[in-house]
């Protein structure tokens, strides 16, 4: 598999119970690639939801559908960031604009205390 750049929006199979628990994102979802390690066959991703979160925290980033592959305004759920196998990947649907990527990176750094 070729290297997927940061900001790529791709469908990812996040699994169903019992492989997911509690409030973890499930099913096939749009996700933003944070980093891709082809040699490890792993990616770090942030799920994207088309629904407004019931509780808005600093851990969500609003994304406008404006030529980035999103079909409607959405939210990056940075608190749901996780590592996934490249075997979970579906089709690539677009790429977020640089400003949106920078917002997500800033939120992730803040969440992790970096």
Helices and strands as residue ranges (DSSP letters): E 8-13, E 28-37, E 42-49, E 60-63, E 74-77, G 78-80, E 82-85, G 86-88, E 89-95, H 98-112
